[in-house]
Amino acid sequence: MRAIGTLREHPELKALVVEASQALARLDPDRLEELAFSCQALNRSLTSMSGNGREALARQSREAAVDMAVFARVLEATQANLSVMNRLRDLRAVRLEYAERQTRQQVIR
């Protein structure tokens, strides 16, 4: 797991967001978890970050705004896909249950 310490060790925020989008698109849970830990470490380090570090991070945030918007859309699409898959699973379960009942009724007759 790659933890993030100081700002100098941080990958550019834009690269982090792009990598998160790619990991989500590939459905790579291990890499997504690593990236989440990196973001948590970054958030924790904000309190002790110097003025220069905060300015650099603010610059990176502005530069990554478009990529963050893309990532948000990927997250929304992933959530929508999950909803569709869950609905299909539920429908399949109902059909299987119906088919089993039909089979049992035919055996009883």
N, CA, C and O atoms as a GROMACS GRO file, in nm:
protein
  436
    1MET      N    1   0.083  -0.117   0.000
    1MET     CA    2   0.000   0.000   0.000
    1MET      C    3   0.088   0.124   0.000
    1MET      O    4   0.186   0.131   0.074
    2ARG      N    5   0.054   0.221  -0.082
    2ARG     CA    6   0.134   0.343  -0.090
    2ARG      C    7   0.070   0.451  -0.004
    2ARG      O    8  -0.034   0.506  -0.040
    3ALA      N    9   0.131   0.481   0.109
    3ALA     CA   10   0.080   0.587   0.194
    3ALA      C   11   0.144   0.718   0.153
    3ALA      O   12   0.253   0.721   0.095
    4ILE      N   13   0.075   0.826   0.184
    4ILE     CA   14   0.127   0.957   0.148
    4ILE      C   15   0.169   1.027   0.276
    4ILE      O   16   0.093   1.031   0.373
    5GLY      N   17   0.290   1.081   0.276
    5GLY     CA   18   0.341   1.150   0.393
    5GLY      C   19   0.331   1.299   0.378
    5GLY      O   20   0.230   1.358   0.416
    6THR      N   21   0.431   1.362   0.322
    6THR     CA   22   0.431   1.506   0.306
    6THR      C   23   0.390   1.542   0.165
    6THR      O   24   0.382   1.455   0.078
    7LEU      N   25   0.364   1.669   0.143
    7LEU     CA   26   0.319   1.714   0.011
    7LEU      C   27   0.421   1.680  -0.096
    7LEU      O   28   0.382   1.642  -0.207
    8ARG      N   29   0.551   1.691  -0.067
    8ARG     CA   30   0.653   1.659  -0.167
    8ARG      C   31   0.643   1.514  -0.210
    8ARG      O   32   0.681   1.480  -0.322
    9GLU      N   33   0.592   1.428  -0.124
    9GLU     CA   34   0.578   1.287  -0.159
    9GLU      C   35   0.446   1.259  -0.228
    9GLU      O   36   0.426   1.150  -0.283
   10HIS      N   37   0.354   1.357  -0.228
   10HIS     CA   38   0.224   1.337  -0.291
   10HIS      C   39   0.238   1.334  -0.442
   10HIS      O   40   0.308   1.417  -0.500
   11PRO      N   41   0.172   1.241  -0.505
   11PRO     CA   42   0.163   1.254  -0.650
   11PRO      C   43   0.076   1.375  -0.678
   11PRO      O   44  -0.001   1.418  -0.591
   12GLU      N   45   0.086   1.431  -0.793
   12GLU     CA   46  -0.002   1.542  -0.827
   12GLU      C   47  -0.146   1.496  -0.808
   12GLU      O   48  -0.180   1.383  -0.844
   13LEU      N   49  -0.227   1.581  -0.753
   13LEU     CA   50  -0.366   1.548  -0.726
   13LEU      C   51  -0.438   1.506  -0.854
   13LEU      O   52  -0.519   1.413  -0.852
   14LYS      N   53  -0.408   1.572  -0.963
   14LYS     CA   54  -0.469   1.538  -1.091
   14LYS      C   55  -0.440   1.393  -1.128
   14LYS      O   56  -0.529   1.320  -1.171
   15ALA      N   57  -0.315   1.350  -1.110
   15ALA     CA   58  -0.277   1.212  -1.141
   15ALA      C   59  -0.351   1.114  -1.049
   15ALA      O   60  -0.391   1.006  -1.092
   16LEU      N   61  -0.369   1.152  -0.924
   16LEU     CA   62  -0.440   1.068  -0.828
   16LEU      C   63  -0.585   1.049  -0.871
   16LEU      O   64  -0.637   0.938  -0.867
   17VAL      N   65  -0.650   1.158  -0.913
   17VAL     CA   66  -0.790   1.152  -0.954
   17VAL      C   67  -0.804   1.070  -1.082
   17VAL      O   68  -0.895   0.989  -1.095
   18VAL      N   69  -0.713   1.090  -1.177
   18VAL     CA   70  -0.717   1.013  -1.302
   18VAL      C   71  -0.699   0.865  -1.273
   18VAL      O   72  -0.770   0.781  -1.328
   19GLU      N   73  -0.604   0.834  -1.186
   19GLU     CA   74  -0.582   0.693  -1.150
   19GLU      C   75  -0.703   0.633  -1.081
   19GLU      O   76  -0.737   0.517  -1.104
   20ALA      N   77  -0.769   0.711  -0.996
   20ALA     CA   78  -0.890   0.662  -0.929
   20ALA      C   79  -1.000   0.633  -1.030
   20ALA      O   80  -1.069   0.532  -1.020
   21SER      N   81  -1.015   0.720  -1.129
   21SER     CA   82  -1.116   0.697  -1.234
   21SER      C   83  -1.085   0.569  -1.311
   21SER      O   84  -1.174   0.490  -1.340
   22GLN      N   85  -0.958   0.550  -1.344
   22GLN     CA   86  -0.919   0.431  -1.418
   22GLN      C   87  -0.938   0.305  -1.334
   22GLN      O   88  -0.984   0.203  -1.386
   23ALA      N   89  -0.905   0.311  -1.206
   23ALA     CA   90  -0.922   0.195  -1.118
   23ALA      C   91  -1.070   0.161  -1.103
   23ALA      O   92  -1.107   0.044  -1.100
   24LEU      N   93  -1.154   0.263  -1.095
   24LEU     CA   94  -1.298   0.239  -1.084
   24LEU      C   95  -1.350   0.180  -1.214
   24LEU      O   96  -1.432   0.088  -1.211
   25ALA      N   97  -1.305   0.232  -1.327
   25ALA     CA   98  -1.348   0.179  -1.456
   25ALA      C   99  -1.306   0.032  -1.472
   25ALA      O  100  -1.378  -0.047  -1.533
   26ARG      N  101  -1.190  -0.004  -1.418
   26ARG     CA  102  -1.141  -0.142  -1.424
   26ARG      C  103  -1.199  -0.227  -1.312
   26ARG      O  104  -1.177  -0.348  -1.306
   27LEU      N  105  -1.273  -0.162  -1.222
   27LEU     CA  106  -1.327  -0.228  -1.103
   27LEU      C  107  -1.215  -0.295  -1.024
   27LEU      O  108  -1.222  -0.414  -0.991
   28ASP      N  109  -1.110  -0.217  -0.995
   28ASP     CA  110  -0.992  -0.263  -0.922
   28ASP      C  111  -1.006  -0.222  -0.776
   28ASP      O  112  -0.959  -0.115  -0.737
   29PRO      N  113  -1.069  -0.306  -0.694
   29PRO     CA  114  -1.096  -0.266  -0.556
   29PRO      C  115  -0.971  -0.246  -0.472
   29PRO      O  116  -0.968  -0.160  -0.384
   30ASP      N  117  -0.867  -0.324  -0.498
   30ASP     CA  118  -0.744  -0.310  -0.419
   30ASP      C  119  -0.682  -0.172  -0.442
   30ASP      O  120  -0.642  -0.105  -0.347
   31ARG      N  121  -0.674  -0.131  -0.568
   31ARG     CA  122  -0.613   0.000  -0.598
   31ARG      C  123  -0.703   0.112  -0.548
   31ARG      O  124  -0.653   0.214  -0.501
   32LEU      N  125  -0.834   0.095  -0.559
   32LEU     CA  126  -0.925   0.197  -0.508
   32LEU      C  127  -0.908   0.214  -0.357
   32LEU      O  128  -0.912   0.326  -0.306
   33GLU      N  129  -0.890   0.103  -0.287
   33GLU     CA  130  -0.869   0.110  -0.142
   33GLU      C  131  -0.738   0.183  -0.111
   33GLU      O  132  -0.734   0.265  -0.019
   34GLU      N  133  -0.632   0.154  -0.186
   34GLU     CA  134  -0.504   0.223  -0.166
   34GLU      C  135  -0.521   0.373  -0.188
   34GLU      O  136  -0.469   0.454  -0.112
   35LEU      N  137  -0.593   0.408  -0.293
   35LEU     CA  138  -0.615   0.550  -0.323
   35LEU      C  139  -0.698   0.617  -0.214
   35LEU      O  140  -0.674   0.732  -0.180
   36ALA      N  141  -0.795   0.546  -0.161
   36ALA     CA  142  -0.876   0.601  -0.052
   36ALA      C  143  -0.789   0.628   0.070
   36ALA      O  144  -0.804   0.731   0.136
   37PHE      N  145  -0.698   0.535   0.101
   37PHE     CA  146  -0.607   0.557   0.214
   37PHE      C  147  -0.516   0.677   0.188
   37PHE      O  148  -0.486   0.754   0.279
   38SER      N  149  -0.471   0.692   0.063
   38SER     CA  150  -0.387   0.806   0.027
   38SER      C  151  -0.463   0.937   0.048
   38SER      O  152  -0.407   1.035   0.098
   39CYS      N  153  -0.589   0.938   0.008
   39CYS     CA  154  -0.671   1.059   0.027
   39CYS      C  155  -0.693   1.088   0.175
   39CYS      O  156  -0.691   1.204   0.217
   40GLN      N  157  -0.714   0.983   0.254
   40GLN     CA  158  -0.729   1.003   0.398
   40GLN      C  159  -0.602   1.063   0.458
   40GLN      O  160  -0.608   1.155   0.539
   41ALA      N  161  -0.487   1.011   0.416
   41ALA     CA  162  -0.359   1.064   0.466
   41ALA      C  163  -0.342   1.209   0.425
   41ALA      O  164  -0.295   1.291   0.503
   42LEU      N  165  -0.380   1.241   0.304
   42LEU     CA  166  -0.372   1.379   0.256
   42LEU      C  167  -0.461   1.469   0.340
   42LEU      O  168  -0.420   1.578   0.379
   43ASN      N  169  -0.582   1.425   0.367
   43ASN     CA  170  -0.673   1.505   0.450
   43ASN      C  171  -0.617   1.526   0.590
   43ASN      O  172  -0.629   1.635   0.646
   44ARG      N  173  -0.558   1.421   0.648
   44ARG     CA  174  -0.499   1.434   0.783
   44ARG      C  175  -0.382   1.531   0.783
   44ARG      O  176  -0.361   1.605   0.879
   45SER      N  177  -0.304   1.531   0.673
   45SER     CA  178  -0.185   1.615   0.669
   45SER      C  179  -0.219   1.762   0.645
   45SER      O  180  -0.133   1.848   0.662
   46LEU      N  181  -0.342   1.792   0.607
   46LEU     CA  182  -0.380   1.931   0.581
   46LEU      C  183  -0.364   2.019   0.705
   46LEU      O  184  -0.330   2.137   0.693
   47THR      N  185  -0.388   1.964   0.823
   47THR     CA  186  -0.381   2.045   0.945
   47THR      C  187  -0.239   2.089   0.976
   47THR      O  188  -0.217   2.196   1.033
   48SER      N  189  -0.142   2.006   0.939
   48SER     CA  190  -0.002   2.041   0.968
   48SER      C  191   0.072   2.097   0.847
   48SER      O  192   0.192   2.125   0.855
   49MET      N  193   0.003   2.113   0.738
   49MET     CA  194   0.067   2.159   0.614
   49MET      C  195   0.099   2.308   0.623
   49MET      O  196   0.020   2.386   0.675
   50SER      N  197   0.215   2.345   0.572
   50SER     CA  198   0.256   2.486   0.572
   50SER      C  199   0.176   2.564   0.468
   50SER      O  200   0.103   2.507   0.387
   51GLY      N  201   0.191   2.695   0.474
   51GLY     CA  202   0.122   2.782   0.377
   51GLY      C  203   0.158   2.747   0.234
   51GLY      O  204   0.072   2.744   0.147
   52ASN      N  205   0.287   2.721   0.209
   52ASN     CA  206   0.330   2.684   0.073
   52ASN      C  207   0.267   2.552   0.029
   52ASN      O  208   0.227   2.536  -0.086
   53GLY      N  209   0.261   2.459   0.122
   53GLY     CA  210   0.200   2.330   0.091
   53GLY      C  211   0.053   2.344   0.058
   53GLY      O  212   0.003   2.281  -0.035
   54ARG      N  213  -0.017   2.426   0.136
   54ARG     CA  214  -0.159   2.449   0.111
   54ARG      C  215  -0.180   2.518  -0.024
   54ARG      O  216  -0.273   2.485  -0.098
   55GLU      N  217  -0.094   2.613  -0.055
   55GLU     CA  218  -0.105   2.683  -0.184
   55GLU      C  219  -0.083   2.586  -0.300
   55GLU      O  220  -0.153   2.591  -0.400
   56ALA      N  221   0.016   2.500  -0.284
   56ALA     CA  222   0.044   2.401  -0.389
   56ALA      C  223  -0.075   2.306  -0.406
   56ALA      O  224  -0.113   2.273  -0.519
   57LEU      N  225  -0.134   2.264  -0.294
   57LEU     CA  226  -0.249   2.175  -0.302
   57LEU      C  227  -0.369   2.246  -0.363
   57LEU      O  228  -0.445   2.186  -0.439
   58ALA      N  229  -0.387   2.373  -0.330
   58ALA     CA  230  -0.496   2.451  -0.390
   58ALA      C  231  -0.477   2.461  -0.541
   58ALA      O  232  -0.574   2.450  -0.616
   59ARG      N  233  -0.354   2.482  -0.584
   59ARG     CA  234  -0.324   2.487  -0.728
   59ARG      C  235  -0.357   2.354  -0.794
   59ARG      O  236  -0.419   2.348  -0.900
   60GLN      N  237  -0.314   2.246  -0.728
   60GLN     CA  238  -0.341   2.113  -0.782
   60GLN      C  239  -0.491   2.087  -0.790
   60GLN      O  240  -0.540   2.026  -0.885
   61SER      N  241  -0.563   2.133  -0.689
   61SER     CA  242  -0.709   2.114  -0.689
   61SER      C  243  -0.773   2.185  -0.807
   61SER      O  244  -0.860   2.129  -0.874
   62ARG      N  245  -0.730   2.308  -0.834
   62ARG     CA  246  -0.784   2.380  -0.949
   62ARG      C  247  -0.751   2.308  -1.079
   62ARG      O  248  -0.836   2.297  -1.168
   63GLU      N  249  -0.628   2.258  -1.090
   63GLU     CA  250  -0.586   2.188  -1.211
   63GLU      C  251  -0.659   2.055  -1.228
   63GLU      O  252  -0.675   2.007  -1.341
   64ALA      N  253  -0.702   1.995  -1.119
   64ALA     CA  254  -0.767   1.864  -1.124
   64ALA      C  255  -0.919   1.874  -1.130
   64ALA      O  256  -0.987   1.771  -1.130
   65ALA      N  257  -0.974   1.993  -1.134
   65ALA     CA  258  -1.120   2.011  -1.127
   65ALA      C  259  -1.193   1.933  -1.237
   65ALA      O  260  -1.293   1.867  -1.210
   66VAL      N  261  -1.143   1.940  -1.359
   66VAL     CA  262  -1.208   1.868  -1.470
   66VAL      C  263  -1.202   1.717  -1.446
   66VAL      O  264  -1.300   1.646  -1.466
   67ASP      N  265  -1.086   1.669  -1.404
   67ASP     CA  266  -1.070   1.526  -1.379
   67ASP      C  267  -1.157   1.480  -1.262
   67ASP      O  268  -1.210   1.369  -1.264
   68MET      N  269  -1.173   1.566  -1.162
   68MET     CA  270  -1.261   1.530  -1.049
   68MET      C  271  -1.406   1.522  -1.096
   68MET      O  272  -1.481   1.437  -1.049
   69ALA      N  273  -1.445   1.610  -1.187
   69ALA     CA  274  -1.581   1.605  -1.242
   69ALA      C  275  -1.602   1.476  -1.321
   69ALA      O  276  -1.709   1.414  -1.313
   70VAL      N  277  -1.501   1.436  -1.396
   70VAL     CA  278  -1.510   1.309  -1.470
   70VAL      C  279  -1.522   1.193  -1.372
   70VAL      O  280  -1.603   1.102  -1.392
   71PHE      N  281  -1.441   1.196  -1.266
   71PHE     CA  282  -1.446   1.090  -1.165
   71PHE      C  283  -1.585   1.084  -1.102
   71PHE      O  284  -1.638   0.976  -1.079
   72ALA      N  285  -1.643   1.199  -1.073
   72ALA     CA  286  -1.778   1.202  -1.016
   72ALA      C  287  -1.879   1.137  -1.111
   72ALA      O  288  -1.968   1.064  -1.068
   73ARG      N  289  -1.864   1.165  -1.240
   73ARG     CA  290  -1.955   1.102  -1.338
   73ARG      C  291  -1.933   0.951  -1.346
   73ARG      O  292  -2.029   0.875  -1.360
   74VAL      N  293  -1.807   0.908  -1.336
   74VAL     CA  294  -1.779   0.764  -1.335
   74VAL      C  295  -1.843   0.700  -1.212
   74VAL      O  296  -1.900   0.591  -1.221
   75LEU      N  297  -1.833   0.767  -1.097
   75LEU     CA  298  -1.896   0.715  -0.976
   75LEU      C  299  -2.048   0.705  -0.992
   75LEU      O  300  -2.108   0.605  -0.952
   76GLU      N  301  -2.108   0.808  -1.050
   76GLU     CA  302  -2.253   0.806  -1.073
   76GLU      C  303  -2.293   0.692  -1.167
   76GLU      O  304  -2.391   0.622  -1.142
   77ALA      N  305  -2.216   0.674  -1.274
   77ALA     CA  306  -2.246   0.567  -1.369
   77ALA      C  307  -2.230   0.431  -1.303
   77ALA      O  308  -2.309   0.339  -1.327
   78THR      N  309  -2.127   0.418  -1.220
   78THR     CA  310  -2.104   0.292  -1.149
   78THR      C  311  -2.221   0.262  -1.055
   78THR      O  312  -2.267   0.148  -1.046
   79GLN      N  313  -2.269   0.365  -0.986
   79GLN     CA  314  -2.384   0.347  -0.897
   79GLN      C  315  -2.508   0.309  -0.977
   79GLN      O  316  -2.585   0.222  -0.935
   80ALA      N  317  -2.527   0.372  -1.091
   80ALA     CA  318  -2.642   0.339  -1.175
   80ALA      C  319  -2.632   0.195  -1.225
   80ALA      O  320  -2.731   0.121  -1.226
   81ASN      N  321  -2.512   0.155  -1.266
   81ASN     CA  322  -2.492   0.017  -1.312
   81ASN      C  323  -2.519  -0.082  -1.199
   81ASN      O  324  -2.580  -0.186  -1.222
   82LEU      N  325  -2.476  -0.050  -1.079
   82LEU     CA  326  -2.500  -0.136  -0.965
   82LEU      C  327  -2.650  -0.149  -0.938
   82LEU      O  328  -2.700  -0.257  -0.909
   83SER      N  329  -2.721  -0.039  -0.949
   83SER     CA  330  -2.867  -0.042  -0.929
   83SER      C  331  -2.934  -0.132  -1.032
   83SER      O  332  -3.022  -0.211  -0.998
   84VAL      N  333  -2.892  -0.122  -1.157
   84VAL     CA  334  -2.948  -0.206  -1.263
   84VAL      C  335  -2.917  -0.353  -1.235
   84VAL      O  336  -3.004  -0.439  -1.246
   85MET      N  337  -2.792  -0.382  -1.199
   85MET     CA  338  -2.754  -0.521  -1.171
   85MET      C  339  -2.832  -0.578  -1.053
   85MET      O  340  -2.874  -0.693  -1.055
   86ASN      N  341  -2.852  -0.497  -0.949
   86ASN     CA  342  -2.930  -0.543  -0.834
   86ASN      C  343  -3.074  -0.568  -0.873
   86ASN      O  344  -3.134  -0.667  -0.830
   87ARG      N  345  -3.130  -0.481  -0.955
   87ARG     CA  346  -3.269  -0.499  -1.000
   87ARG      C  347  -3.282  -0.625  -1.084
   87ARG      O  348  -3.378  -0.701  -1.067
   88LEU      N  349  -3.187  -0.648  -1.175
   88LEU     CA  350  -3.190  -0.770  -1.256
   88LEU      C  351  -3.177  -0.895  -1.169
   88LEU      O  352  -3.244  -0.995  -1.193
   89ARG      N  353  -3.090  -0.888  -1.069
   89ARG     CA  354  -3.074  -1.001  -0.977
   89ARG      C  355  -3.205  -1.030  -0.904
   89ARG      O  356  -3.245  -1.145  -0.888
   90ASP      N  357  -3.272  -0.922  -0.859
   90ASP     CA  358  -3.400  -0.939  -0.790
   90ASP      C  359  -3.505  -1.000  -0.883
   90ASP      O  360  -3.579  -1.090  -0.843
   91LEU      N  361  -3.511  -0.952  -1.007
   91LEU     CA  362  -3.606  -1.007  -1.103
   91LEU      C  363  -3.578  -1.153  -1.131
   91LEU      O  364  -3.670  -1.234  -1.141
   92ARG      N  365  -3.451  -1.187  -1.144
   92ARG     CA  366  -3.413  -1.327  -1.169
   92ARG      C  367  -3.453  -1.414  -1.050
   92ARG      O  368  -3.500  -1.526  -1.069
   93ALA      N  369  -3.434  -1.364  -0.930
   93ALA     CA  370  -3.472  -1.441  -0.811
   93ALA      C  371  -3.622  -1.466  -0.808
   93ALA      O  372  -3.666  -1.575  -0.772
   94VAL      N  373  -3.700  -1.365  -0.845
   94VAL     CA  374  -3.847  -1.381  -0.848
   94VAL      C  375  -3.884  -1.485  -0.953
   94VAL      O  376  -3.969  -1.570  -0.928
   95ARG      N  377  -3.821  -1.479  -1.070
   95ARG     CA  378  -3.851  -1.576  -1.176
   95ARG      C  379  -3.814  -1.717  -1.133
   95ARG      O  380  -3.889  -1.811  -1.159
   96LEU      N  381  -3.699  -1.732  -1.068
   96LEU     CA  382  -3.658  -1.865  -1.021
   96LEU      C  383  -3.757  -1.918  -0.916
   96LEU      O  384  -3.794  -2.035  -0.918
   97GLU      N  385  -3.798  -1.829  -0.827
   97GLU     CA  386  -3.896  -1.869  -0.725
   97GLU      C  387  -4.027  -1.911  -0.791
   97GLU      O  388  -4.087  -2.011  -0.751
   98TYR      N  389  -4.072  -1.836  -0.890
   98TYR     CA  390  -4.195  -1.868  -0.961
   98TYR      C  391  -4.181  -2.003  -1.032
   98TYR      O  392  -4.272  -2.086  -1.028
   99ALA      N  393  -4.068  -2.025  -1.098
   99ALA     CA  394  -4.045  -2.151  -1.169
   99ALA      C  395  -4.043  -2.269  -1.072
   99ALA      O  396  -4.095  -2.376  -1.103
  100GLU      N  397  -3.983  -2.250  -0.956
  100GLU     CA  398  -3.980  -2.358  -0.856
  100GLU      C  399  -4.121  -2.390  -0.808
  100GLU      O  400  -4.156  -2.507  -0.792
  101ARG      N  401  -4.201  -2.287  -0.785
  101ARG     CA  402  -4.340  -2.310  -0.743
  101ARG      C  403  -4.418  -2.384  -0.851
  101ARG      O  404  -4.495  -2.475  -0.821
  102GLN      N  405  -4.397  -2.346  -0.975
  102GLN     CA  406  -4.465  -2.412  -1.087
  102GLN      C  407  -4.426  -2.560  -1.092
  102GLN      O  408  -4.511  -2.646  -1.114
  103THR      N  409  -4.299  -2.589  -1.073
  103THR     CA  410  -4.251  -2.727  -1.077
  103THR      C  411  -4.311  -2.807  -0.962
  103THR      O  412  -4.354  -2.921  -0.983
  104ARG      N  413  -4.315  -2.750  -0.843
  104ARG     CA  414  -4.372  -2.820  -0.727
  104ARG      C  415  -4.520  -2.849  -0.750
  104ARG      O  416  -4.567  -2.957  -0.716
  105GLN      N  417  -4.593  -2.754  -0.805
  105GLN     CA  418  -4.735  -2.774  -0.830
  105GLN      C  419  -4.759  -2.883  -0.934
  105GLN      O  420  -4.855  -2.959  -0.922
  106GLN      N  421  -4.673  -2.892  -1.034
  106GLN     CA  422  -4.688  -2.996  -1.136
  106GLN      C  423  -4.659  -3.133  -1.077
  106GLN      O  424  -4.722  -3.232  -1.116
  107VAL      N  425  -4.564  -3.141  -0.986
  107VAL     CA  426  -4.528  -3.268  -0.923
  107VAL      C  427  -4.643  -3.316  -0.834
  107VAL      O  428  -4.671  -3.435  -0.827
  108ILE      N  429  -4.710  -3.223  -0.766
  108ILE     CA  430  -4.818  -3.257  -0.675
  108ILE      C  431  -4.938  -3.311  -0.752
  108ILE      O  432  -5.006  -3.400  -0.701
  109ARG      N  433  -4.966  -3.262  -0.869
  109ARG     CA  434  -5.083  -3.303  -0.948
  109ARG      C  435  -5.069  -3.442  -0.990
  109ARG      O  436  -5.157  -3.495  -1.058
   0.00000   0.00000   0.00000
